[in-house]
Amino acid sequence: MLKTIHLTFYTLYHKVTVVSPNWAEENLNTIRTLMERTALYRRTLAPIMIYLGCIGVISAVVAELGLLNGGRAVRAPEAVALFWLCVGGVAMLGALLLARRQALGDPEPFWSPPTRRVAQSILPMLLAGLGLGLVHALWPLDADNPVFASNSRNGAVRLIALWLICYGGALHAAGFFMERGLKLFGWCFLLAGLGLFFAVNSPAILERLTAAPDRYAHLLMGICFGCGHLAYGVYLYFTEENSVEETGEVLDEETLEEMDEA
């Protein structure tokens, strides 16, 4: 037998929050803008990716040849971490300047709601990678510390694997607001990081190497971050014209009107 339950006004008083109309409208406008400007963001992304790839390859060559260290290659894990953190800072600054330059040529402001949404999505994983790098750079792996005693073996390659995972997660998160190819690009970094982390912890693989894994740290950074970005940037550049038709990620007017009605 069914019973009638009477709920008072205060039953869910502390469990239901009022949705602000302005907040909902702002989110809808953000989604519209992101979908309408997919082709524009793709065009902006191509030179940024090529720039990041060039920075990665050049930095790997400089570190491997020791051009900034008196001809001695950077090998210590903490030195590798500090060097690539500096490279990452330069790369980030250059990417922001390129994005700013593109924004000046378009009616959309640089720090627009879509830009803020993308920045908020990638920030957690980028901060995680920054934190891991600072730990390796400022806290030597062979430190005798009872609170945090890290394994000093293959520290540089372990850090690179974690960086790949964090960066892949950041790209995958940004891919939800941009073209779907960016999510696939993020998956490549994620899988590469997981594979590298497995390899550096596998005795069967380590026994086959002719040198310590950290010997290949700059080579790995050059290939993964340098060549990876270059390849993706070139792909974006040469497929720019057909991006709207092939991906189908730009909504037509009818779909946008349905979103407004919702």
Number of C-alpha atoms within 10 A of each C-alpha: 3 4 5 6 6 7 8 8 7 8 10 10 9 7 7 8 8 5 8 9 9 9 10 11 12 13 15 16 16 19 17 17 17 25 20 17 17 21 21 13 16 21 19 20 20 21 19 22 24 23 19 25 25 19 22 27 22 14 20 23 15 17 22 22 15 15 14 12 12 8 12 12 18 22 18 17 24 20 16 24 25 18 16 20 17 11 17 16 11 13 19 14 12 16 19 13 13 16 17 15 13 18 16 11 9 10 8 14 13 17 12 12 18 22 15 12 17 19 15 13 20 20 14 15 19 18 14 15 21 16 12 17 25 15 15 21 20 12 14 17 22 12 12 10 10 6 6 10 12 15 11 14 16 18 23 25 26 24 22 26 25 21 23 27 25 25 24 27 22 26 26 25 22 22 20 14 21 22 22 14 16 21 20 15 17 23 19 19 25 24 15 18 25 15 13 20 19 14 17 19 13 11 10 10 11 14 10 8 9 8 10 13 18 21 18 15 24 26 17 19 22 23 16 21 22 24 20 21 25 25 14 18 22 15 14 21 18 11 14 15 12 10 18 16 9 9 13 11 18 20 16 11 10 9 11 17 11 9 13 12 7 7
